[in-house]
Structure formats: structure tokens, C-alpha cells
Amino acid sequence: MALIPATILTGFLGSGKTTLLKRVLTEAHGQKIAVIENEFGDENIDNEILVRESGEQIIQLNNGCVCCSIREDLRTTLSDLAEKKRKGELQFDRVVIETTGLADPGPVAQTFFMDDEIAESYLLDSILTLVDAKHADQQLDDRQEARRQIGFADQIFISKTDLVDEASVDALAHRIKHMNPRAPQSRVHFGEVPISSVFDLRGFNLNAKLDIDPEFLNADAHAHDHKDHDHSGHDHAHGEHCDHPSHATHHAHDDDVKSFVFRSDKAFNPAKLEDFLGSIVQVYGPKMLRYKGVLHMKGSPKKVIFQGVHQLMGSDLGPAWAPGEKKTSKMVFIGIDLPRDIFLQGLEQCLV
């Protein structure tokens, strides 16, 4: 059986997750979607979305979708859904997990990698994060969960932009970019999002997404003066500090979720890099939300694609370096108060 694509939908309380989900469920895309709800309380999705069968955990939605509340462990719920699909008891094409607004998406994402049975049934496609333009600044100041949700995102949707002025939305977008430069952002009005921006993004699929999001390496372009660095060194690692006056608005916020980029034209020594990454993941894994890279390894004619969530790290061979293509390693780390200098100096020492 082909792997079932899974999408995690997250965002702080009131950011519009249910509105977006309702929009996706009612769009005429011809797909049957199993929705797993992880909300507090008895009401799992707004009642108008659901056609309830009282007492049932599996609920038939009005467009032929399936919904189940998590009354048990997520792993068990996913396992049961996959089993029912295999037996032909349920028909669905993909799964959407809507987390509670107070959830850290990390453990949800890890479920897809830590359990062999789940890994053999599902493909984690991406984590989508909704951000409420009107309340986001306060939420990001006060709540680590809100900051983590942005740190984990593969795609960010800014909602309720009609409630604030353009300058406020731009400032929020800059703040989010500072926290997670690799996730594309778009502004949504009442959940009106094209299905192509929600599904099959391959945010987690190493084989299908063979290069870094084009936007994410531009993190430093917003903050620095656009000069190219052709040598390897600490200058390569940008993205954390914006020191230009035009970005002064950001400095009111000292977010603990930050990102930085490392790049070098020198090749990595594979053994040294493996040892170093293994050691930092042991120490800082719980604070490493997402990390990702395209690497130039000594002796390999192919790019090496690597990424991880917390302590879970994986790598895969990408396409061959094209003739004449500049072989450059590029890595981004997104995490909570990560010691930037330790990471950068350590990576520097892994170069050939």
C-alpha cells in the first residue's frame, strides 16, 4: 500500500485553524481526508463541519471525510486508521492532524519517525502553522508554544490581516522570518488557501524535496548588505542578528526561537561531521526545533540532504552536483537559545 500523506496543522488559539480546515474539507478536490482532532473538551471541530454519529470516535464528515478525536495516544489512532484503510473499512487519501492551540508540534512530528509501524504506513508531508496577525506579537512575547509552532513550520499562513494595518503585518512577517527563514509565508483571508499550498508540499520528504526552500537562504539578504562571501568562515552564518536601522522594530522582541545559517565552499569530512552533529544533538536536541541542509561531502559526487527534528536526524543522497556547479554546503538551524558560536565553530572544524 502506498504511504498515506499526513499534514500537521498547528497555530495558537484563535489563529483560524478550524476555518482553514473547513475550507479545505469543503473544496471540490475529490480527495477523502481523515482528520485527527487534538482539541481540549468535547467539541472537536465546529459543529457545522461535522455530521456527528453520537458516541462514535470515527465520524463521517459531510464531504465524505473521516474524523476522529484523540481519546487515545496519537500513535494508536494513526495505527488504527491505517489498519481500517488496509481492510477496506475506511476510505481516505490523506490525514490532517489538527493540534490544540497550546500544542508543541514536535512530539506529533516525531511520532512519524520513532515508530516503525507508523513510518511504514505514513509520509509526514509538512507542518502548517497559522499565525493571527492581530494577536501574534503578544502571543509570541508571552507564549513559548506560539514561538515553537513557528520554529517547526514548513509553511506559515498569516490570518486576520484585515484587522491590522499593513505596516503591522509587514513587521510581523519580518519577525517570523527572523525566527524561521526557511518557511514560506502567505497571508490568508478566512481560510481561503489554494489546495496546492496545503497538501503535497514535501516539507519533510528528503527524496522529493532535493533542495532547500529558495527563500530560506535569503535570510541574511534581508539583514545584511548583500555581499557574497566566497570563503568559509563565521561570516557565512547569518540570519540571527539584524543590525540595520530599517529593522529596528524587531528589536523590541527578544524571541528565544532564532535561526542561523552556516555555509561553506569547503567540503565536509563525513566522519567528523557525523561525530559533531551526533554530539550537539545529544546536548541540545530538545532545543533544536528544525534543522536542514544541502551538504558538500568529501568524496561524494552527489549532494547530501540532511534534516532533523529535536534528537531525530536523517540524511539522504540528493542529485549529483551538476558540471560547473559551485559545491557549497548550506545549513540552517532553528531552535530555542541555541549557542550559535559553538555550532559554527564546531562545523568549521568538520571541514576538510
Secondary structure as GFF3:
##gff-version 3
##sequence-region A 1 352
A	DSSP	beta_strand	4	11	.	.	.	ID=ss1
A	DSSP	alpha_helix	17	26	.	.	.	ID=ss2
A	DSSP	beta_strand	33	38	.	.	.	ID=ss3
A	DSSP	beta_strand	58	60	.	.	.	ID=ss4
A	DSSP	beta_strand	66	69	.	.	.	ID=ss5
A	DSSP	alpha_helix	74	86	.	.	.	ID=ss6
A	DSSP	beta_strand	94	99	.	.	.	ID=ss7
A	DSSP	alpha_helix	105	114	.	.	.	ID=ss8
A	DSSP	alpha_helix	116	121	.	.	.	ID=ss9
A	DSSP	beta_strand	122	132	.	.	.	ID=ss10
A	DSSP	alpha_helix	136	142	.	.	.	ID=ss11
A	DSSP	alpha_helix	144	152	.	.	.	ID=ss12
A	DSSP	beta_strand	155	159	.	.	.	ID=ss13
A	DSSP	three_ten_helix	161	163	.	.	.	ID=ss14
A	DSSP	alpha_helix	166	179	.	.	.	ID=ss15
A	DSSP	beta_strand	185	187	.	.	.	ID=ss16
A	DSSP	three_ten_helix	195	197	.	.	.	ID=ss17
A	DSSP	three_ten_helix	216	222	.	.	.	ID=ss18
A	DSSP	three_ten_helix	234	236	.	.	.	ID=ss19
A	DSSP	three_ten_helix	245	252	.	.	.	ID=ss20
A	DSSP	beta_strand	257	264	.	.	.	ID=ss21
A	DSSP	alpha_helix	270	284	.	.	.	ID=ss22
A	DSSP	three_ten_helix	285	287	.	.	.	ID=ss23
A	DSSP	beta_strand	288	295	.	.	.	ID=ss24
A	DSSP	beta_strand	302	309	.	.	.	ID=ss25
A	DSSP	beta_strand	312	320	.	.	.	ID=ss26
A	DSSP	beta_strand	329	336	.	.	.	ID=ss27
A	DSSP	alpha_helix	340	348	.	.	.	ID=ss28
###
